[in-house]
């Protein structure tokens, strides 16, 4: 029981210390919502007709979803503000209408904000006012340029028509503070079979409808390597300590905090000499932050 409680406390402390600003993704459940013009569809807030025809609203398991029609160039696109030098995960649910299909895969692309068209500032508009084309990425050439990719994954048809969950996509934003999420289904291209040349983007889904739902984008925080480098440049002594804990580093430190194993902040200091006389005996975590990194050090109060 004691080990379990300590483990849970450790999770609480780390979860508390590393909590991050989470991204705003409009209509991540692909609910059927009116866009700024034209028919209602769950592509609202997820539309960029310069690179893909709009996905259509559909229903699956009594919920609104977005559908990529067979032999069409359907896709979804949305720009999202993110934090630089942070790890993110993306999850998604999907269905194929036929177990046997020529749709080769679903493609999930994370595109760099630095690849947006020159002079463009993302608006991150809600569904009712989101633009429909001529913004962000305005050509498939730019979308397909691997130099503009933060991350890319493909989902191979699973051979069933059940609801499936993609293998979680994990990526780091590097210097990017904006990304575009672009998702499409890709199959053999046949312009003659497309049936709607005015919306033909030069690629197409295969012979089955594909549906997606419940996209989840999570910010996990700064990269471990950045934090580890910062932490490696910090030394604390003595440890164990009874009255004073000294911090030795040449790094700039913005905040100094001490947490107990329940995740409660018990000391805030503006000095590299931290007075811990008031603490009860036990194990504590020292948290140090600068402009873009976090270092944690465990110490014992005796």
C-alpha positions in Angstrom: 0.0 0.0 0.0 2.8 2.4 0.9 4.6 1.9 -2.4 1.3 2.4 -4.3 0.6 5.7 -2.5 4.2 6.9 -3.1 3.8 6.0 -6.8 0.5 7.8 -7.1 1.9 10.8 -5.3 4.9 10.9 -7.7 2.4 10.9 -10.6 0.5 13.7 -9.0 3.6 15.8 -8.5 4.9 15.3 -12.0 1.5 15.9 -13.5 1.1 19.1 -11.5 4.6 20.3 -12.3 4.4 19.6 -16.0 0.9 20.8 -16.7 0.9 22.7 -20.0 -1.4 25.0 -21.9 -3.5 22.7 -24.1 -4.2 23.6 -27.7 -7.6 24.8 -28.9 -9.0 22.5 -31.7 -12.3 23.7 -33.0 -15.0 21.0 -33.5 -12.7 18.1 -32.7 -15.7 15.8 -32.6 -16.7 16.8 -36.2 -20.2 17.9 -35.2 -22.4 19.1 -38.1 -22.1 22.9 -37.8 -22.9 25.7 -40.3 -19.8 27.2 -42.0 -19.5 30.8 -43.1 -21.3 30.0 -46.4 -22.8 27.0 -48.2 -24.3 23.9 -46.8 -23.9 22.7 -43.2 -21.2 20.1 -42.7 -18.8 18.8 -40.1 -15.9 20.3 -42.1 -16.7 23.7 -40.6 -13.5 24.8 -39.0 -11.9 21.9 -40.9 -11.9 23.2 -44.4 -9.3 24.3 -47.0 -10.6 23.8 -50.5 -7.2 24.8 -51.9 -5.9 21.4 -51.0 -8.9 19.1 -50.5 -12.6 19.1 -51.2 -14.7 19.4 -48.0 -15.5 16.3 -46.0 -19.2 15.7 -45.6 -21.3 15.3 -42.5 -22.3 11.7 -41.7 -23.5 9.7 -38.8 -21.9 6.7 -37.1 -22.9 5.0 -33.8 -25.5 7.8 -33.5 -22.8 10.5 -33.5 -21.9 13.1 -36.1 -18.7 12.2 -38.0 -16.9 13.5 -41.1 -16.9 11.3 -44.2 -14.4 11.1 -47.1 -16.4 9.9 -50.1 -15.2 7.2 -52.4 -13.4 8.4 -55.6 -13.3 12.0 -54.4 -10.6 14.3 -53.1 -12.1 14.8 -49.6 -10.1 15.9 -46.6 -10.1 18.0 -43.5 -7.7 20.9 -42.5 -7.3 23.1 -39.5 -4.6 25.4 -38.1 -3.9 25.2 -34.4 -1.7 27.4 -32.1 0.9 25.3 -30.3 3.9 25.8 -27.9 7.4 25.6 -29.3 9.7 22.9 -28.2 6.9 20.8 -26.9 5.8 17.2 -27.3 2.2 16.6 -28.6 0.1 13.5 -29.2 -2.7 13.1 -31.7 -5.4 10.4 -31.5 -8.2 9.6 -33.9 -11.1 7.1 -34.4 -11.9 5.9 -37.9 -14.1 3.5 -39.9 -13.8 2.0 -43.4 -17.2 1.2 -45.1 -15.8 -1.9 -46.8 -13.4 -4.5 -45.3 -11.9 -5.0 -48.8 -11.0 -1.7 -50.4 -8.6 0.0 -52.8 -8.2 2.9 -50.4 -4.5 2.5 -49.6 -4.4 4.5 -46.4 -5.6 7.4 -44.4 -2.9 10.0 -44.2 -2.4 12.3 -41.2 -0.1 15.2 -41.7 1.2 17.8 -39.2 2.3 20.8 -41.2 4.7 23.6 -40.2 3.2 27.1 -39.6 6.5 28.4 -41.1 5.3 26.8 -44.3 2.2 29.0 -44.6 1.9 31.3 -47.6 4.1 34.4 -47.3 2.6 37.2 -45.1 -0.1 35.0 -43.7 -1.1 35.3 -40.0 -3.4 32.4 -38.8 -6.8 33.5 -37.5 -7.7 30.3 -35.6 -11.3 31.2 -36.4 -14.2 29.2 -35.0 -16.3 27.2 -37.3 -18.9 29.8 -38.2 -16.3 32.2 -39.5 -13.5 30.0 -40.7 -12.2 30.7 -44.2 -12.7 28.1 -46.9 -9.7 28.6 -49.2 -6.8 30.9 -50.1 -5.1 30.8 -46.7 -2.4 29.0 -44.8 -1.4 26.2 -47.2 -2.9 27.1 -50.6 -1.3 24.4 -52.8 -1.0 20.7 -52.7 2.7 21.1 -53.7 3.4 22.9 -50.4 1.4 20.3 -48.4 3.3 17.4 -50.0 6.7 19.0 -49.5 8.4 17.0 -46.7 10.3 20.1 -45.7 7.0 21.5 -44.4 6.2 18.4 -42.4 6.4 18.3 -38.6 5.1 14.7 -38.6 3.3 12.2 -40.9 1.6 8.9 -40.3 -0.5 6.6 -42.4 -3.4 4.3 -41.3 -3.6 1.1 -43.3 -7.1 -0.4 -43.9 -7.6 -2.8 -41.0 -9.7 -5.3 -43.0 -12.9 -4.6 -41.1 -15.7 -2.1 -40.9 -15.5 -1.6 -37.1 -14.6 1.5 -35.2 -10.8 1.6 -34.9 -8.3 3.8 -33.1 -5.2 5.0 -34.9 -1.8 4.3 -33.4 -1.0 7.4 -31.4 1.0 10.0 -33.4 3.6 11.7 -31.2 5.6 14.7 -32.5 7.7 17.7 -31.3 6.9 21.2 -32.5 10.6 22.4 -32.6 10.5 26.1 -33.3 6.9 26.1 -34.6 4.2 28.0 -32.8 1.5 27.1 -35.3 0.6 23.9 -37.1 -1.9 22.7 -39.6 -3.6 19.3 -39.2 -4.4 17.8 -42.6 -6.2 14.4 -43.0 -7.3 12.7 -46.1 -7.9 9.2 -47.5 -5.6 8.1 -50.4 -6.3 5.5 -53.0 -5.5 4.8 -56.7 -6.0 8.0 -58.7 -8.3 7.9 -61.7 -9.4 11.2 -63.1 -12.0 9.6 -65.3 -13.6 7.9 -62.3 -13.7 11.0 -60.1 -16.9 12.2 -61.5 -16.4 15.8 -60.4 -13.5 17.4 -62.2 -14.2 20.8 -60.7 -13.2 19.4 -57.3 -10.4 17.1 -58.5 -7.2 17.9 -56.5 -5.1 15.4 -58.4 -5.5 12.7 -55.8 -8.5 10.7 -54.6 -9.9 8.2 -52.1 -10.3 4.6 -53.2 -13.5 2.7 -53.7 -14.9 3.0 -50.1 -16.1 5.7 -47.8 -13.9 6.5 -44.8 -15.2 8.2 -41.7 -13.2 9.8 -38.9 -14.2 11.1 -35.4 -13.0 12.3 -32.0 -9.7 13.8 -32.7 -7.7 14.5 -29.6 -4.5 16.7 -29.6 -2.6 16.9 -26.3 0.4 19.0 -25.2 2.7 16.8 -23.1 5.1 19.7 -22.4 8.7 20.5 -23.1 11.0 17.9 -24.5 12.8 15.7 -22.0 16.1 16.5 -23.6 15.7 20.3 -23.0 14.7 19.7 -19.4 17.5 17.2 -18.9 20.1 19.6 -20.1 18.8 22.3 -17.8 18.7 19.9 -14.9 22.2 18.6 -15.5 23.5 22.2 -15.0 21.9 22.4 -11.5 23.4 21.0 -8.3 21.7 21.1 -4.9 23.5 20.6 -1.5 23.5 19.4 1.2 21.2 16.5 0.5 19.8 15.4 3.0 19.4 18.9 4.5 18.1 20.1 7.8 17.7 23.9 7.5 19.2 25.3 4.3 19.2 23.9 0.7 21.7 25.5 -1.6 21.2 25.7 -5.4 24.4 25.9 -7.5 24.0 26.8 -11.2 25.1 29.4 -13.7 21.7 29.2 -15.5 19.1 31.9 -15.2 16.3 30.8 -12.8 12.9 32.4 -12.9 11.1 30.5 -10.2 12.1 28.3 -7.3 9.4 26.1 -5.7 9.2 23.2 -3.3 6.5 20.5 -3.4 5.6 17.7 -1.0 4.7 14.3 -2.3 1.0 15.2 -2.4 1.8 17.8 -5.0 1.2 20.7 -2.6 3.5 23.7 -3.0 5.1 24.4 0.4 7.8 26.9 -0.3 8.3 29.6 -2.9 11.7 31.3 -2.9 13.5 34.0 -4.9 16.9 33.0 -3.5 19.3 30.2 -4.4 19.6 29.6 -0.7 16.3 28.0 0.3 15.3 27.9 4.0 13.5 24.6 4.7 13.4 24.8 8.6 9.6 24.8 8.6 9.3 21.5 6.7 8.6 18.2 8.3 11.0 15.4 7.8 10.5 13.6 4.5 11.0 13.6 0.7 10.4 16.8 -1.3 10.7 17.9 -4.9 12.5 21.1 -5.8 11.2 22.7 -9.1 13.3 25.3 -11.0 12.1 27.0 -14.1 13.6 29.4 -16.7 12.0 30.8 -19.8 11.7 27.4 -21.6 12.8 24.6 -19.3 11.9 22.9 -16.1 14.3 21.1 -13.8 13.2 19.0 -10.8 15.5 17.7 -8.0 14.5 15.4 -5.2 15.8 16.1 -1.7 15.4 14.8 1.8 14.6 17.0 4.8 16.0 15.5 8.0 
